[in-house]
Amino acid sequence: MTAEARGTFDPAALRRWIPAAVAVAVLVGAIAMVTARELVSPDSPDPPPRAERADDGFVRFRDAAGGISIAYPAGWRRVSSPDPEVRLLVEGDGSSMQVRMADLGIEVGPESLGSARKLTDNLVRVAGQVTLVRPPTRETLGGLPGYLYVYTFPDRATGEEGAHAHYFLFRGRTLITVVFEAVPSDRLAGLAPLFDRIGDPLQVAPG
């Protein structure tokens, strides 16, 4: 019986199922959040409306196809992305958030999260230019198990050092990444309460 049929995580099987280019894109796509902003003209039409303004100064984004819902500040701007795996990209003043979903092709659950750490470590390592601020921690967000990585990276758009709080969340065969960005990196601590408030009401439908 294959690892996929058993519904367990096997690193060797994962390497067979996920092409290297796809795995690299999960992290590099996050670090290149600014690239998406460069590719989309400010005059481009806004993405199709899938958000509802709330009374608390936040906007609730709902993605029925992806089965996720998350709120972000009403003053932030939706940005289109050429990457179909990016479900949401929004930006504020020196801050932004990206939600991305990728099919792993194999089940990962709480019982196999320890083995899945090899995957998340690898995804961070292949980017090459990131520096971990602290060791990754096991977290639960939106009811999903996963890991949080906090790291710095060179921001190509500004030439400054940026910082990411990067969640890798597992929903069955789906890897959901939620990336909060701060530029310059020393703004991350001050933005942490806002990022926590955004991430706390994340809602994810079962896989």
C-alpha positions in Angstrom: 0.0 0.0 0.0 1.4 3.4 -0.9 1.9 6.3 1.6 -0.8 8.2 -0.2 -3.3 5.3 0.3 -2.4 5.0 4.0 -2.9 8.7 4.4 0.4 9.2 6.1 3.3 11.5 5.5 6.4 9.9 3.9 9.2 12.3 2.9 10.4 10.0 0.0 6.9 9.8 -1.4 6.5 13.5 -1.0 9.5 14.1 -3.2 8.0 11.9 -5.9 4.7 13.7 -5.8 5.9 17.3 -5.6 8.1 18.6 -8.4 11.0 20.6 -7.1 9.8 23.7 -8.9 6.5 23.6 -7.2 8.0 23.1 -3.7 10.4 26.1 -4.3 7.5 28.2 -5.5 5.7 27.9 -2.1 8.4 29.9 -0.4 9.9 31.9 -3.2 6.4 33.0 -4.1 6.1 34.4 -0.6 9.4 36.2 -0.8 8.4 37.6 -4.2 5.2 39.1 -2.9 6.5 42.4 -4.1 7.0 40.9 -7.6 3.3 40.5 -8.0 2.9 44.2 -7.1 5.4 45.0 -9.8 3.6 43.0 -12.4 0.2 44.6 -11.8 -0.4 48.1 -12.9 -2.0 50.4 -10.3 -4.6 51.1 -13.0 -5.5 47.5 -13.4 -9.1 46.6 -12.5 -9.7 45.3 -9.0 -10.1 41.6 -8.5 -13.7 40.3 -8.5 -15.3 41.4 -5.2 -15.3 38.6 -2.7 -15.1 40.6 0.5 -17.5 42.1 3.0 -16.8 45.2 5.0 -17.3 44.7 8.7 -18.2 47.2 11.4 -14.8 46.8 13.2 -12.8 48.4 10.4 -11.9 45.1 8.8 -12.9 43.5 5.5 -13.9 39.8 5.5 -12.5 37.9 2.5 -14.4 34.7 1.6 -13.1 32.2 -0.8 -15.8 29.5 -1.3 -13.7 27.5 -3.8 -10.7 27.3 -1.4 -12.9 27.0 1.7 -11.2 29.8 3.6 -12.2 33.1 5.1 -10.0 35.8 6.6 -10.3 39.4 7.6 -7.9 42.2 6.9 -7.9 46.0 7.6 -10.3 48.0 5.4 -7.6 50.4 4.5 -5.5 47.7 2.8 -5.6 47.3 -0.9 -6.4 44.1 -2.8 -3.7 43.3 -5.4 -4.0 40.9 -8.3 -1.5 38.1 -8.6 -0.5 36.2 -11.8 -0.1 33.0 -9.6 -3.4 31.0 -9.6 -2.4 29.4 -6.2 -2.5 32.8 -4.5 -6.0 33.2 -3.1 -5.5 36.6 -1.6 -2.8 39.3 -1.7 -3.4 42.6 0.2 -1.0 45.4 1.2 -0.9 48.3 3.5 1.8 50.9 4.3 5.0 48.8 4.5 2.9 45.7 5.4 1.1 43.0 3.4 -0.4 39.5 3.6 -0.6 36.7 1.2 -2.7 33.5 1.4 -1.7 30.7 -0.9 -3.0 27.1 -1.4 -1.0 24.3 -3.0 -1.9 20.6 -3.6 0.6 18.3 -1.9 -0.8 15.2 -3.5 -0.5 13.4 -0.1 -2.2 13.6 3.2 -0.6 15.4 6.1 -2.3 15.4 9.5 -1.5 16.2 13.2 0.0 12.8 13.7 2.5 13.3 10.9 3.3 16.9 11.6 6.8 16.0 13.0 7.8 14.5 9.7 6.2 17.4 7.7 8.7 19.7 9.5 11.3 18.3 7.1 9.3 19.7 4.2 8.8 23.1 5.8 12.5 23.4 6.8 13.4 22.5 3.2 11.1 25.1 1.7 12.7 27.8 3.8 16.2 26.6 3.1 15.8 26.5 -0.7 15.1 30.2 -0.8 18.8 30.8 0.1 18.6 34.4 1.2 16.5 34.1 4.3 17.7 34.4 7.9 15.7 32.8 10.7 15.0 35.2 13.5 14.1 32.3 15.9 13.6 28.6 15.6 10.3 27.6 14.0 7.4 26.8 16.3 4.5 24.4 16.0 1.3 26.4 15.8 -2.4 26.0 15.1 -4.2 28.6 13.0 -7.8 28.4 11.8 -8.0 25.0 13.4 -5.2 23.7 11.2 -1.8 22.3 12.5 1.4 23.7 11.1 4.5 25.6 11.7 5.4 29.3 12.0 8.7 30.6 10.7 9.9 34.2 11.3 12.7 35.3 9.0 14.3 38.3 7.3 15.1 38.6 3.6 16.4 41.3 1.2 13.5 43.2 -0.3 14.2 43.9 -3.9 11.7 46.7 -4.3 13.1 48.9 -1.6 16.6 47.6 -1.1 15.9 47.2 2.6 15.7 44.2 4.8 12.1 42.8 5.1 10.6 40.3 7.5 8.0 37.6 7.2 5.9 35.7 9.7 5.2 32.7 7.6 2.6 30.0 8.5 2.7 26.6 6.9 -0.7 25.0 7.6 -1.8 21.5 6.6 -5.3 20.5 5.6 -5.2 17.0 4.3 -3.6 17.1 0.9 -3.5 20.9 0.9 -0.7 23.2 2.1 -2.0 26.6 3.0 0.5 29.3 3.6 -0.3 32.6 5.3 2.5 35.2 5.0 2.6 38.5 6.9 5.3 40.9 5.6 6.9 44.0 7.2 9.3 46.3 5.5 11.7 47.3 6.9 12.1 44.3 9.2 12.2 46.3 12.4 8.5 47.1 11.9 7.6 43.4 12.5 7.4 43.7 16.3 5.1 46.7 16.1 2.9 45.0 13.5 2.7 41.7 15.4 -0.5 42.6 17.3 -2.2 43.5 14.0 -1.0 40.3 12.3 -2.3 38.3 15.3 -5.7 40.0 15.0 -5.8 39.2 11.3 -4.8 35.6 11.8 -6.9 34.8 14.8 -10.3 34.8 12.9 -9.0 32.7 10.0 -11.7 30.2 9.1 -10.9 27.0 7.1 -13.4 24.5 5.9 -12.4 20.8 6.4 -10.5 19.3 3.5 
